[in-house]
């Protein structure tokens, strides 16, 4: 790192490169933090986590017990070890608690004064954070699997909702009603995600093995349906033509710039798509263990030299390099399957929730260069992280 600082000081290195290299180094040093704990509140599995994008201080969790918790991630005591305490809880005794499992929680993208939850009890609730009671409730006729509100939209306040029905519902916060539906899937919709680049573009994933893109301004059908074979017909692909996966597609996540879409399916595959053309980039991630019958919530990094995907992998969390497909490492710590994770972009920290009812904090641990490790370990880090390549020049070592 000394080499980067020196180059930046004399003006021959872009400051952004130093920032990206340090962010990458921190991601590669993620470990289960023994000095930080997250207060255990849930009596069942943790299905969903979300860190609010305004202050990036508060985290929501939704559980299989129907409970919703708001945590404060900031260490006000300046002491270690410390516990991220629950500020407030929508518990089983709360008059407006969800009756069944909460599948998705999300902060309102522009203000911490509101958040949204959806549940197997066929409802979606818009909560007033300060009063801790619903300001709006949307009722459906089918089990709700997922929802998402656009993080970048300025001209609409639509919430996309995926249910056991093959139709995607669009709920408008301004009018308080379901405005219209998107028809095209043939089975339940397990995941939905708005593009962070184009506010009217929505991606949906279904148990019918398809991923569709929609322009919600259009009254006609979907813009396109992703094809894992990129339109090439063959005997091997005849049965899976025009499908994104060979199983249920239960996970969607755009890269932060919105240029690519990651999808996961029960065929134990993850795929990277060009979100402008719908083309399968054919990045090979190998086998990505995925036995979830519901939606799988995974996360991506932001501001790194090589961006990463954090994906539940059985009882572990897998870190993949998005554009090369290489499995960087597996983070082990949960006692049961991991269902969700959330990435803190400011500090390169990761939080994960699993069926063991625990929320674990994965925090960068400072390390010296891997001088005592085997060549394979050292090479893996230097290959992905410019900080390890440039920081330890011969002049630095002699000094």
C-alpha positions as CSV (number, residue, x, y, z in Angstrom):
1,X,0.0,0.0,0.0
2,X,3.0,2.3,0.5
3,X,3.6,2.2,-3.2
4,X,0.1,3.4,-3.9
5,X,0.3,6.2,-1.4
6,X,3.6,7.4,-2.7
7,X,2.4,7.4,-6.3
8,X,-0.8,9.3,-5.4
9,X,1.2,11.9,-3.4
10,X,3.4,12.8,-6.4
11,X,0.4,12.8,-8.8
12,X,1.3,9.8,-11.0
13,X,-1.6,7.6,-9.7
14,X,-5.3,8.2,-9.9
15,X,-6.7,8.5,-6.4
16,X,-9.7,6.4,-7.4
17,X,-7.4,3.5,-8.2
18,X,-6.1,3.5,-4.6
19,X,-9.6,3.6,-3.3
20,X,-10.7,0.7,-5.5
21,X,-7.6,-1.4,-4.7
22,X,-8.1,-0.9,-0.9
23,X,-11.8,-1.8,-1.3
24,X,-10.8,-5.0,-3.1
25,X,-8.2,-5.9,-0.5
26,X,-10.7,-5.5,2.2
27,X,-13.2,-7.8,0.5
28,X,-10.5,-10.4,0.1
29,X,-9.8,-10.2,3.8
30,X,-13.3,-10.9,5.0
31,X,-13.5,-13.1,8.0
32,X,-16.1,-14.0,10.7
33,X,-15.5,-11.3,13.3
34,X,-15.1,-12.6,16.8
35,X,-15.4,-9.1,18.3
36,X,-18.7,-8.2,16.7
37,X,-22.0,-9.9,17.3
38,X,-25.6,-9.2,16.0
39,X,-28.2,-9.6,18.7
40,X,-30.2,-12.7,18.2
41,X,-33.9,-12.0,18.1
42,X,-35.4,-14.3,15.5
43,X,-36.9,-17.6,16.6
44,X,-36.8,-19.0,13.1
45,X,-34.6,-18.7,10.0
46,X,-33.5,-15.2,8.7
47,X,-34.9,-14.8,5.2
48,X,-34.0,-11.3,4.2
49,X,-31.5,-8.5,5.1
50,X,-31.3,-4.9,3.9
51,X,-29.0,-2.1,4.8
52,X,-30.5,1.4,4.2
53,X,-28.8,3.4,1.4
54,X,-29.1,6.8,3.0
55,X,-27.0,6.7,6.2
56,X,-25.9,3.1,5.8
57,X,-26.3,2.6,9.5
58,X,-29.5,0.7,10.0
59,X,-30.2,-2.9,8.9
60,X,-33.6,-4.6,8.5
61,X,-34.1,-8.4,8.9
62,X,-37.2,-10.5,8.2
63,X,-37.6,-14.0,9.6
64,X,-39.5,-17.2,9.1
65,X,-41.2,-16.5,12.4
66,X,-42.9,-13.4,10.9
67,X,-40.7,-11.1,13.0
68,X,-39.0,-7.9,11.6
69,X,-36.1,-6.3,13.4
70,X,-34.2,-3.0,12.9
71,X,-30.5,-3.1,14.0
72,X,-28.1,-0.3,14.6
73,X,-24.8,-1.3,13.0
74,X,-22.8,1.7,14.4
75,X,-20.5,1.1,17.3
76,X,-21.3,4.1,19.5
77,X,-19.3,2.8,22.5
78,X,-16.0,2.7,20.5
79,X,-15.2,-0.6,22.4
80,X,-14.5,-4.0,21.2
81,X,-16.1,-6.5,21.4
82,X,-19.5,-5.0,20.8
83,X,-23.0,-6.2,19.8
84,X,-25.2,-4.6,17.1
85,X,-28.3,-4.1,19.1
86,X,-31.9,-4.3,17.9
87,X,-33.4,-0.8,18.0
88,X,-37.0,-2.0,17.6
89,X,-38.8,-5.2,16.8
90,X,-42.2,-6.1,15.2
91,X,-42.5,-9.2,17.3
92,X,-45.2,-11.8,17.7
93,X,-47.1,-9.7,20.2
94,X,-47.2,-6.7,17.8
95,X,-50.7,-5.9,16.6
96,X,-49.6,-5.6,13.0
97,X,-47.1,-8.5,12.8
98,X,-47.2,-10.7,9.7
99,X,-49.0,-14.0,10.4
100,X,-46.5,-16.1,8.5
101,X,-42.9,-16.0,7.2
102,X,-41.5,-12.6,6.1
103,X,-39.8,-13.3,2.8
104,X,-38.5,-9.9,1.9
105,X,-37.7,-6.6,3.7
106,X,-36.5,-3.4,2.0
107,X,-35.8,0.1,3.1
108,X,-37.5,2.9,1.2
109,X,-34.6,4.0,-1.1
110,X,-34.7,7.7,-0.2
111,X,-35.6,7.9,3.5
112,X,-35.1,5.8,6.6
113,X,-38.6,6.8,7.7
114,X,-40.2,4.0,5.8
115,X,-39.6,0.3,4.9
116,X,-41.5,-2.4,3.1
117,X,-42.1,-6.1,4.0
118,X,-43.8,-9.0,2.2
119,X,-44.9,-12.3,3.6
120,X,-46.4,-15.7,3.0
121,X,-49.6,-14.3,4.6
122,X,-50.4,-12.9,1.2
123,X,-49.7,-9.3,2.1
124,X,-47.2,-6.5,1.5
125,X,-46.9,-3.8,4.2
126,X,-45.5,-0.3,3.9
127,X,-44.3,0.7,7.4
128,X,-43.8,4.0,9.1
129,X,-40.5,3.5,10.9
130,X,-41.0,6.0,13.6
131,X,-44.5,4.8,14.5
132,X,-43.7,1.2,13.7
133,X,-47.1,0.5,12.2
134,X,-48.3,0.1,8.6
135,X,-49.0,3.2,6.6
136,X,-50.4,1.0,3.8
137,X,-51.3,-2.6,3.3
138,X,-51.6,-4.4,0.0
139,X,-53.5,-7.7,0.0
140,X,-53.1,-10.4,-2.6
141,X,-54.8,-13.7,-3.4
142,X,-51.7,-15.8,-3.5
143,X,-48.6,-16.3,-1.3
144,X,-46.1,-13.5,-1.8
145,X,-42.5,-14.6,-2.5
146,X,-40.7,-11.3,-3.1
147,X,-40.9,-7.6,-3.8
148,X,-38.6,-4.8,-4.9
149,X,-38.8,-1.1,-5.2
150,X,-36.5,0.7,-7.6
151,X,-33.4,2.3,-6.0
152,X,-33.0,4.9,-8.7
153,X,-36.6,5.8,-9.9
154,X,-37.6,9.4,-9.7
155,X,-40.7,9.4,-11.9
156,X,-42.6,6.5,-10.3
157,X,-43.1,4.8,-6.9
158,X,-43.9,1.3,-8.1
159,X,-43.3,-1.9,-6.1
160,X,-42.9,-5.0,-8.1
161,X,-44.4,-8.1,-6.3
162,X,-43.8,-11.7,-7.2
163,X,-46.4,-14.3,-5.9
164,X,-47.4,-17.9,-6.4
165,X,-49.4,-16.6,-9.4
166,X,-47.4,-16.3,-12.6
167,X,-48.5,-12.7,-12.9
168,X,-46.2,-9.9,-11.6
169,X,-48.1,-7.3,-9.6
170,X,-47.2,-3.6,-9.7
171,X,-48.2,-1.6,-6.6
172,X,-48.2,2.2,-6.6
173,X,-47.2,3.9,-3.4
174,X,-48.7,7.2,-4.6
175,X,-52.2,5.8,-5.3
176,X,-52.1,3.0,-2.7
177,X,-53.4,0.5,-5.2
178,X,-52.2,-2.2,-7.6
179,X,-51.9,-0.4,-10.9
180,X,-51.5,-3.2,-13.4
181,X,-50.0,-6.7,-13.8
182,X,-47.4,-8.2,-16.1
183,X,-48.3,-11.4,-17.8
184,X,-45.9,-13.8,-19.4
185,X,-44.6,-16.3,-16.9
186,X,-46.2,-19.7,-16.5
187,X,-45.3,-20.5,-12.9
188,X,-44.7,-18.7,-9.6
189,X,-42.5,-15.6,-9.6
190,X,-39.6,-16.2,-7.2
191,X,-37.5,-13.0,-7.6
192,X,-37.9,-9.5,-9.0
193,X,-35.3,-6.7,-9.5
194,X,-35.5,-3.2,-10.9
195,X,-32.6,-2.0,-13.0
196,X,-30.5,0.6,-11.2
197,X,-29.7,2.1,-14.7
198,X,-33.1,2.5,-16.3
199,X,-36.0,3.2,-13.9
200,X,-38.7,1.6,-16.0
201,X,-36.9,-1.7,-16.7
202,X,-37.7,-4.7,-14.5
203,X,-36.3,-8.2,-14.4
204,X,-38.3,-11.1,-13.1
205,X,-37.4,-14.8,-12.4
206,X,-39.8,-17.7,-12.3
207,X,-40.1,-21.4,-11.5
208,X,-40.8,-21.8,-15.3
209,X,-37.0,-21.5,-15.8
210,X,-37.4,-18.1,-17.5
211,X,-36.1,-14.7,-16.8
212,X,-37.9,-11.8,-18.4
213,X,-37.2,-8.1,-18.9
214,X,-40.1,-5.7,-18.9
215,X,-40.6,-2.0,-19.7
216,X,-43.4,-1.2,-17.4
217,X,-44.6,1.7,-19.6
218,X,-45.5,-0.8,-22.3
219,X,-48.9,-2.4,-22.4
220,X,-47.7,-5.3,-24.4
221,X,-45.7,-8.3,-23.1
222,X,-42.1,-8.5,-21.9
223,X,-39.2,-7.0,-23.8
224,X,-37.3,-10.3,-24.0
225,X,-36.8,-13.6,-22.4
226,X,-33.3,-14.6,-21.6
227,X,-31.9,-17.6,-23.5
228,X,-29.0,-19.5,-22.0
229,X,-28.0,-20.7,-25.5
230,X,-28.1,-17.2,-27.0
231,X,-30.4,-18.4,-29.7
232,X,-28.2,-21.3,-31.0
233,X,-30.3,-24.4,-31.7
234,X,-28.9,-27.8,-31.1
235,X,-30.1,-31.3,-30.1
236,X,-28.8,-30.7,-26.6
237,X,-30.6,-27.5,-26.2
238,X,-33.9,-28.3,-27.9
239,X,-35.6,-29.1,-24.7
240,X,-34.3,-26.0,-22.9
241,X,-34.7,-23.5,-25.7
242,X,-35.4,-19.9,-24.6
243,X,-34.8,-20.7,-20.9
244,X,-32.4,-19.0,-18.6
245,X,-31.7,-22.1,-16.5
246,X,-32.6,-25.8,-16.5
247,X,-34.4,-25.5,-13.2
248,X,-36.3,-22.9,-11.1
249,X,-34.8,-19.5,-11.3
250,X,-34.8,-18.1,-7.8
251,X,-32.3,-15.3,-7.7
252,X,-31.7,-12.0,-9.5
253,X,-29.2,-9.2,-8.8
254,X,-28.0,-6.4,-11.1
255,X,-24.5,-5.2,-10.9
256,X,-24.3,-1.7,-9.3
257,X,-23.8,0.0,-12.7
258,X,-26.8,-1.9,-14.1
259,X,-24.9,-3.2,-17.1
260,X,-25.1,-6.9,-16.2
261,X,-27.6,-9.2,-14.4
262,X,-26.7,-12.2,-12.3
263,X,-29.1,-15.1,-12.0
264,X,-29.1,-18.2,-9.9
265,X,-31.2,-21.4,-10.5
266,X,-31.8,-24.8,-8.9
267,X,-29.7,-26.3,-11.7
268,X,-26.8,-25.3,-9.5
269,X,-25.7,-22.6,-12.0
270,X,-25.1,-18.9,-11.8
271,X,-25.2,-16.9,-15.0
272,X,-24.1,-13.4,-16.0
273,X,-26.1,-11.6,-18.7
274,X,-25.7,-8.4,-20.6
275,X,-28.7,-6.4,-19.5
276,X,-28.8,-4.3,-22.7
277,X,-28.8,-7.2,-25.2
278,X,-29.9,-10.1,-23.0
279,X,-26.9,-12.1,-24.1
280,X,-25.5,-14.8,-21.9
281,X,-21.8,-13.8,-21.3
282,X,-21.0,-17.5,-20.8
283,X,-18.9,-16.8,-17.6
284,X,-18.4,-20.2,-15.9
285,X,-18.9,-20.1,-12.2
286,X,-18.8,-23.9,-11.8
287,X,-21.3,-25.6,-9.6
288,X,-23.2,-23.1,-7.4
289,X,-25.1,-25.2,-4.8
290,X,-28.7,-24.0,-4.7
291,X,-31.4,-26.2,-3.2
292,X,-33.7,-23.4,-2.1
293,X,-37.4,-23.8,-3.1
294,X,-37.9,-20.1,-2.5
295,X,-36.1,-16.9,-3.5
296,X,-32.4,-16.7,-2.9
297,X,-31.1,-13.3,-1.9
298,X,-27.5,-12.6,-2.8
299,X,-25.4,-9.4,-3.1
300,X,-22.7,-7.8,-5.2
301,X,-19.8,-5.5,-4.3
302,X,-19.4,-1.9,-5.3
303,X,-16.2,0.2,-5.9
304,X,-13.7,-2.7,-6.2
305,X,-11.1,-3.3,-8.8
306,X,-12.7,-6.6,-9.6
307,X,-16.3,-6.8,-8.5
308,X,-17.5,-9.7,-6.5
309,X,-20.7,-11.6,-5.9
310,X,-21.6,-13.0,-2.4
311,X,-23.8,-16.0,-2.9
312,X,-25.4,-18.4,-0.3
313,X,-23.8,-21.8,-0.9
314,X,-25.4,-24.4,1.4
315,X,-24.3,-23.5,4.9
316,X,-21.5,-21.2,3.6
317,X,-21.2,-18.0,1.7
318,X,-19.3,-18.1,-1.6
319,X,-17.4,-15.1,-3.0
320,X,-17.0,-15.1,-6.8
321,X,-15.2,-12.8,-9.1
322,X,-18.2,-11.6,-11.2
323,X,-16.4,-11.2,-14.6
324,X,-13.9,-14.1,-14.4
325,X,-16.2,-16.6,-12.6
326,X,-13.5,-17.7,-10.2
327,X,-14.5,-18.9,-6.8
328,X,-12.4,-16.8,-4.4
329,X,-13.3,-18.4,-1.1
330,X,-16.0,-19.9,1.0
331,X,-17.0,-18.2,4.3
332,X,-18.0,-20.8,6.9
333,X,-19.7,-20.0,10.1
334,X,-23.4,-20.8,9.9
335,X,-24.8,-24.1,11.3
336,X,-27.5,-24.4,8.7
337,X,-28.3,-23.2,5.2
338,X,-27.6,-19.5,4.4
339,X,-30.7,-17.7,2.9
340,X,-29.6,-14.1,2.5
341,X,-26.8,-11.6,2.7
342,X,-26.3,-7.8,2.6
343,X,-23.1,-6.0,1.6
344,X,-22.1,-2.7,3.4
345,X,-20.4,-0.7,0.6
346,X,-18.8,1.9,2.9
347,X,-16.8,-0.5,5.0
348,X,-16.7,-3.6,2.8
349,X,-18.5,-5.6,5.5
350,X,-20.9,-8.5,4.9
351,X,-23.9,-9.6,6.9
352,X,-25.5,-13.0,6.4
353,X,-28.7,-14.7,7.7
354,X,-29.5,-18.4,7.8
355,X,-31.9,-21.1,8.9
356,X,-30.0,-21.3,12.2
357,X,-31.6,-18.0,13.2
358,X,-28.3,-16.2,13.3
359,X,-27.1,-13.1,11.6
360,X,-23.3,-13.1,11.2
361,X,-20.9,-10.2,10.6
362,X,-18.0,-10.7,8.2
363,X,-15.5,-8.0,8.6
364,X,-12.1,-7.3,6.8
365,X,-9.2,-8.5,9.0
366,X,-5.9,-6.6,8.3
367,X,-3.2,-9.0,7.0
368,X,0.4,-8.8,5.9
369,X,1.2,-10.1,2.4
370,X,1.1,-13.9,2.2
371,X,4.8,-14.3,2.4
372,X,4.5,-17.6,4.4
373,X,1.6,-19.0,2.4
374,X,1.9,-21.3,-0.7
375,X,2.3,-19.7,-4.1
376,X,-1.3,-20.6,-5.0
377,X,-2.7,-18.5,-2.1
378,X,-0.4,-15.5,-2.9
379,X,-1.1,-15.7,-6.6
380,X,-4.9,-15.7,-6.1
381,X,-4.8,-12.5,-4.2
382,X,-2.4,-10.7,-6.4
383,X,-4.3,-11.7,-9.4
384,X,-7.5,-10.0,-8.2
385,X,-6.1,-7.2,-6.1
386,X,-3.7,-4.5,-7.4
387,X,-3.0,-3.6,-3.8
388,X,-1.0,-6.8,-3.3
389,X,0.8,-6.4,-6.6
390,X,2.0,-2.8,-6.2
391,X,2.2,-2.2,-2.5
392,X,5.3,-4.3,-1.8
393,X,8.0,-3.3,-4.2
394,X,11.7,-4.1,-3.7
395,X,12.4,-0.6,-2.4
396,X,9.6,-0.9,0.2
397,X,11.1,-4.2,1.4
398,X,14.5,-2.7,1.7
399,X,13.2,0.2,3.7
